[in-house]
């Protein structure tokens, strides 16, 4: 199993726009991408401008396919444009 934890730091004025677009990415990924076990978005309770994607994938190969998918390539740059600073991404392998 492969896990991804991607923390996003969003400009305050872009929080609602980010949530709308990020929810579409979650929906598209869960419905279209083979090997996606779980793809969820969370908002920090103490800092509502911080969002974290937590993902679970069957393999690194299938995660790489997700990152080449049209919906990923279309939405992720738009999300990044709303960021206050670069996201923190950790890709983890279950041992």
C-alpha positions as CSV (number, residue, x, y, z in Angstrom):
1,X,0.0,0.0,0.0
2,X,1.0,3.6,-0.7
3,X,-0.2,6.5,1.3
4,X,0.0,10.2,0.5
5,X,-0.4,13.0,2.9
6,X,-0.5,16.4,1.1
7,X,-0.9,19.5,3.3
8,X,-2.1,22.7,1.5
9,X,-1.8,26.2,2.8
10,X,-4.5,28.3,1.2
11,X,-4.8,32.1,1.1
12,X,-7.7,33.1,3.3
13,X,-9.7,34.8,0.5
14,X,-9.4,31.6,-1.6
15,X,-10.7,29.0,0.9
16,X,-14.2,28.6,-0.6
17,X,-12.8,28.4,-4.1
18,X,-10.3,25.8,-3.0
19,X,-12.9,23.7,-1.3
20,X,-15.1,23.7,-4.3
21,X,-12.4,22.6,-6.7
22,X,-10.7,20.2,-4.3
23,X,-14.0,18.4,-3.7
24,X,-14.3,17.9,-7.5
25,X,-10.8,16.4,-7.5
26,X,-11.8,14.1,-4.7
27,X,-15.0,13.0,-6.5
28,X,-13.2,12.5,-9.9
29,X,-10.3,10.6,-8.3
30,X,-12.6,8.3,-6.3
31,X,-14.8,7.5,-9.3
32,X,-12.3,7.4,-12.1
33,X,-8.8,6.3,-10.9
34,X,-8.0,2.6,-10.8
35,X,-6.2,1.5,-7.6
36,X,-7.6,4.4,-5.5
37,X,-8.6,2.9,-2.2
38,X,-9.3,6.2,-0.4
39,X,-8.9,9.8,-1.4
40,X,-10.2,12.3,1.1
41,X,-9.9,16.0,2.0
42,X,-9.7,17.4,5.5
43,X,-9.8,20.9,6.9
44,X,-7.7,21.8,9.9
45,X,-10.0,22.6,12.9
46,X,-7.6,25.2,14.4
47,X,-6.5,26.8,11.1
48,X,-9.3,26.7,8.4
49,X,-6.8,27.8,5.7
50,X,-5.0,24.4,6.0
51,X,-6.3,21.5,4.0
52,X,-4.9,18.0,3.9
53,X,-5.5,15.3,1.3
54,X,-5.1,11.8,2.7
55,X,-4.8,9.1,0.0
56,X,-4.5,5.4,-0.1
57,X,-3.3,3.6,-3.3
58,X,-2.8,0.0,-4.2
59,X,0.6,0.7,-5.7
60,X,3.0,3.4,-6.7
61,X,2.3,2.7,-10.3
62,X,-1.4,3.4,-9.9
63,X,-0.6,6.6,-8.0
64,X,1.6,7.7,-10.9
65,X,-1.2,7.0,-13.3
66,X,-3.5,9.2,-11.1
67,X,-0.9,12.1,-11.4
68,X,-1.1,11.7,-15.2
69,X,-4.9,11.7,-15.3
70,X,-6.7,14.6,-17.1
71,X,-8.6,15.7,-14.0
72,X,-5.4,15.8,-11.9
73,X,-3.5,17.8,-14.5
74,X,-6.4,20.2,-14.9
75,X,-7.3,20.8,-11.2
76,X,-4.0,20.6,-9.3
77,X,-2.4,23.7,-10.9
78,X,-5.5,25.7,-10.2
79,X,-5.4,24.6,-6.5
80,X,-1.7,25.5,-6.4
81,X,-2.5,29.0,-7.6
82,X,-4.6,29.5,-4.5
83,X,-1.8,28.6,-2.1
84,X,0.0,30.8,0.3
85,X,3.1,28.6,0.2
86,X,4.1,25.3,-1.4
87,X,2.3,22.2,-0.2
88,X,4.0,19.6,2.0
89,X,3.7,16.2,0.4
90,X,4.7,12.9,2.0
91,X,4.5,9.6,0.1
92,X,4.6,6.7,2.4
93,X,4.9,2.9,2.0
94,X,3.3,0.5,4.4
95,X,5.8,-1.8,6.0
